[in-house]
Amino acid sequence: MIYRHFNAPSRGFTQFSHEIIRHPRLSSDAVRLLTWQLSLPQGARESLSRTAERARIGGSAFIRAKRQLKEEGFVHERRVQGPGGLWSTQQLVSSTPLTADQAAKLLAREPLASPQVTPSPRKPAAGRPTAPPTDGHPEKDRQEDTSNLPPEADKAVEASPRMDDACALVGALPLLSPALRHIPPGMRDELARLAARWLDAGHTPADVHEHILRGLPGAGTPVHRPGGLVRYLLRDVPRRELPSLTTPVPVNRLSLRLEGARECAGSHTQTTLFRPVGDETHCATCTLSAPR
């Protein structure tokens, strides 16, 4: 028999629903993460990852717990663009499950906080300040440390007759996957020049789209720089394999020695072939043995 003794605290407590503590699809880490967040004071901006760090929840366990809370409707997230064009993630934690529309309405009421960027302290460099050089060449080849096309390649691609098709190919990228919806407009010309190299090599727009889809990460993995990822995927143009031009060999063809032979319609123990002179159907042996 189990006995329970409970003293109600006079201060420093939070009321939780039994549905949270006894939820059949939430792990202990998910329940601890949710109750910790709900126990924070009103107006606290502590993120879920910071709560997991304070609660001693490991990285893999935190990912599983957060996924469970999002699937059950206790946690909602969305990416928004704030002042200065900077993107931030809004997180909503609720004590009851909410739908996506309900969470969107609540998040829309929250003002977008401008990020506070504090410069890190730096030690002054030794020596007197000098102006950067304005002439000369870099010591290393610029093609080694950049994924952009060299100037001579840019000029060759700009003259490509497939530039219109390449621009249409790049414009359709946001329709392929949600991860490609936020490609910067300033990168589309560069991506179109890269795609034109694929088209000039004989690849079709469907081939290029399929190659990009194969290079995307798995479902649930965010893509922070979709334009850079597409540029990396289109950097190298593979050789297009041509279809085989070999002539098919006819099936069940007789050898040259038996060309023109015909099977005898007479009674034989084994199949007997003969070469007819006209339209006869029996071999010479059957014709001679037949009754006159």
C-alpha positions in Angstrom: 0.0 0.0 0.0 1.3 3.5 -0.9 0.9 6.5 1.3 1.3 10.0 0.1 2.0 13.1 2.2 1.7 16.6 0.5 2.1 20.0 2.0 0.8 22.8 -0.2 3.4 25.5 -0.5 2.5 29.0 0.5 4.6 30.7 -2.2 6.8 29.9 -5.2 4.5 27.4 -6.8 2.8 26.9 -10.2 -0.5 25.2 -10.9 -0.3 22.5 -13.6 -3.0 20.5 -15.2 -2.9 16.7 -14.6 -3.0 16.2 -18.3 0.5 17.6 -18.6 2.0 15.5 -15.9 0.2 12.3 -16.9 0.4 12.9 -20.7 0.9 9.5 -22.3 3.0 10.7 -25.3 5.3 13.1 -23.5 8.6 11.8 -22.1 9.9 12.9 -18.7 12.3 15.3 -20.3 9.4 16.9 -22.3 7.3 17.3 -19.2 10.2 18.8 -17.3 11.0 21.2 -20.1 7.3 22.3 -20.4 6.7 22.7 -16.6 10.0 24.6 -16.2 9.0 27.0 -18.9 5.5 27.5 -17.5 7.0 28.2 -14.0 9.0 31.1 -15.3 7.8 34.6 -14.3 5.6 36.6 -16.7 7.7 38.4 -19.3 10.7 36.1 -19.1 12.5 35.6 -22.5 14.3 32.4 -21.7 14.6 30.1 -24.7 13.9 26.4 -24.7 17.5 25.5 -25.3 18.6 27.6 -22.3 15.9 25.9 -20.2 17.2 22.5 -21.3 20.8 23.6 -20.3 19.6 24.6 -16.8 17.6 21.5 -16.4 20.6 19.3 -17.4 18.8 17.9 -20.5 21.3 16.7 -23.1 21.3 17.7 -26.7 19.6 14.5 -28.2 17.1 14.4 -25.3 16.3 18.0 -25.8 15.6 17.5 -29.6 13.3 14.6 -28.8 11.5 16.5 -26.1 11.0 19.6 -28.2 9.7 17.5 -31.1 7.1 15.9 -28.8 6.0 19.2 -27.5 5.6 20.6 -31.0 3.7 17.5 -32.2 1.3 17.8 -29.2 0.7 21.5 -29.7 2.4 22.8 -26.5 5.2 24.5 -28.4 5.0 26.6 -31.6 7.8 28.4 -33.5 8.0 30.8 -36.5 10.7 32.8 -38.2 10.1 36.5 -38.5 12.1 39.4 -40.0 12.6 42.2 -37.6 14.1 45.7 -37.8 17.2 46.0 -40.0 16.3 42.9 -42.0 17.5 40.5 -39.3 15.7 37.2 -38.9 14.7 35.8 -35.5 12.8 32.9 -34.1 9.7 33.3 -32.0 8.8 30.5 -29.5 5.4 30.1 -27.9 4.9 27.8 -24.9 1.3 27.2 -23.7 -0.2 25.2 -20.9 -2.9 23.8 -23.2 -2.5 22.4 -26.8 -3.0 25.1 -29.5 -3.5 24.8 -33.2 -1.2 26.5 -35.7 -3.8 29.2 -36.3 -4.3 29.9 -32.6 -0.6 30.1 -32.1 -0.1 32.5 -35.0 -2.7 34.9 -33.6 -1.0 34.9 -30.2 2.4 35.4 -31.8 1.2 38.2 -33.9 0.3 40.2 -30.8 3.9 40.1 -29.6 6.1 43.0 -30.7 9.3 42.2 -32.6 12.2 43.0 -30.3 15.2 44.5 -32.0 18.3 42.4 -31.3 20.9 44.0 -29.1 24.3 43.7 -30.7 27.1 44.4 -28.2 30.6 44.6 -29.7 33.1 42.4 -28.1 36.0 44.1 -26.4 39.1 44.0 -28.6 42.7 44.7 -27.7 44.4 47.4 -29.9 46.8 46.0 -32.4 50.5 46.6 -31.8 52.3 49.2 -34.0 51.1 52.2 -35.9 47.9 51.9 -38.1 48.6 51.4 -41.8 46.4 51.8 -44.8 45.4 48.6 -46.7 47.2 48.0 -50.0 45.3 49.1 -53.1 47.2 47.3 -55.9 49.0 44.0 -56.5 47.6 40.5 -56.6 46.7 38.2 -53.7 49.2 35.6 -52.8 46.8 32.7 -53.2 44.6 31.9 -56.2 41.2 33.5 -55.6 39.5 30.4 -57.1 40.7 28.3 -54.2 38.9 30.1 -51.4 35.7 31.2 -53.2 32.9 29.3 -54.8 32.0 32.1 -57.3 32.8 31.8 -60.9 36.0 33.5 -62.2 35.6 36.6 -64.3 36.4 34.8 -67.6 33.8 32.2 -66.8 31.2 34.8 -66.0 31.7 36.4 -69.5 31.4 33.0 -71.2 28.2 32.1 -69.3 26.6 35.5 -69.9 26.7 34.8 -73.6 24.9 31.5 -73.2 21.8 31.1 -75.3 20.1 29.3 -72.4 20.1 32.2 -70.0 16.4 32.7 -70.3 15.8 29.0 -69.5 18.3 29.2 -66.6 16.5 32.3 -65.1 13.2 30.4 -65.3 14.9 27.4 -63.7 16.1 29.4 -60.7 12.8 31.2 -60.4 11.0 27.9 -59.9 13.3 26.8 -57.0 11.0 28.1 -54.2 8.3 25.8 -55.6 10.5 22.7 -55.2 10.9 22.8 -51.4 10.1 25.1 -48.5 13.8 25.2 -47.7 14.4 27.2 -50.9 11.8 29.9 -50.3 14.2 32.5 -48.9 16.9 32.7 -51.6 18.1 36.3 -51.6 17.1 38.1 -54.8 20.6 39.4 -55.3 21.9 35.8 -55.8 19.5 34.8 -58.5 21.7 36.2 -61.3 24.7 34.2 -60.0 22.6 31.1 -59.7 21.2 31.6 -63.2 24.7 31.7 -64.6 25.6 28.5 -62.8 22.4 26.8 -64.0 23.2 27.9 -67.6 26.4 25.9 -67.5 24.4 22.8 -66.8 22.0 23.5 -69.6 24.9 24.2 -72.0 26.3 20.8 -71.0 23.2 19.0 -72.2 21.3 18.7 -68.9 17.6 19.5 -68.8 15.9 21.7 -66.2 14.4 18.6 -64.6 17.9 17.1 -64.2 19.1 20.3 -62.4 16.0 20.4 -60.1 16.5 16.7 -59.3 20.1 17.2 -58.4 19.3 20.1 -56.1 16.5 18.1 -54.3 19.0 15.3 -53.7 21.4 17.7 -52.1 18.9 19.2 -49.6 19.1 18.0 -46.0 16.4 15.7 -44.5 13.0 16.8 -43.3 13.1 19.0 -40.2 16.6 20.2 -40.8 16.6 24.0 -41.3 18.5 25.6 -44.1 19.9 28.9 -43.0 21.6 29.9 -46.3 19.6 28.3 -49.1 21.3 30.5 -51.8 24.7 29.4 -50.7 23.6 25.7 -50.7 22.3 25.9 -54.2 25.5 27.7 -55.4 27.5 24.9 -53.8 25.4 22.2 -55.5 25.6 23.8 -59.0 29.3 24.6 -58.7 30.5 21.4 -60.6 28.8 20.3 -63.8 28.9 16.5 -64.3 29.2 15.0 -67.7 25.9 14.0 -69.2 25.7 10.3 -70.2 24.3 9.7 -73.6 21.9 6.8 -74.3 23.3 3.7 -75.7 23.2 3.5 -79.6 23.8 -0.3 -79.9 21.5 -2.2 -82.3 19.3 -4.7 -80.6 20.0 -8.4 -81.5 16.9 -10.2 -82.8 15.5 -12.9 -80.6 15.0 -16.6 -81.7 16.8 -16.1 -85.0 18.0 -19.3 -86.8 21.6 -19.7 -87.7 22.8 -19.0 -91.3 23.1 -22.8 -91.9 19.4 -23.3 -91.2 18.1 -20.2 -93.1 15.1 -21.2 -95.3 14.5 -24.6 -93.6 11.0 -25.8 -92.7 9.8 -28.4 -90.2 8.3 -31.5 -91.7 4.6 -32.1 -91.1 5.0 -35.9 -91.2 5.3 -38.4 -88.4 8.9 -38.4 -87.0 10.3 -39.4 -83.6 12.2 -36.1 -83.4 11.7 -32.8 -85.1 12.9 -33.0 -88.7 13.8 -30.0 -90.8 14.1 -29.9 -94.6 14.7 -27.2 -97.2 11.7 -27.1 -99.5 11.9 -26.4 -103.2 8.4 -25.0 -103.5 5.5 -25.0 -101.1 5.7 -28.7 -100.0 5.2 -29.5 -96.3 6.8 -33.0 -96.1 10.4 -34.0 -96.5 11.6 -36.3 -99.3 11.5 -39.4 -97.1 7.8 -38.8 -96.2 7.0 -38.1 -99.8 8.6 -41.3 -101.1 7.0 -43.5 -98.4 3.5 -42.1 -98.9 1.1 -44.5 -100.7 0.5 -43.8 -104.4 
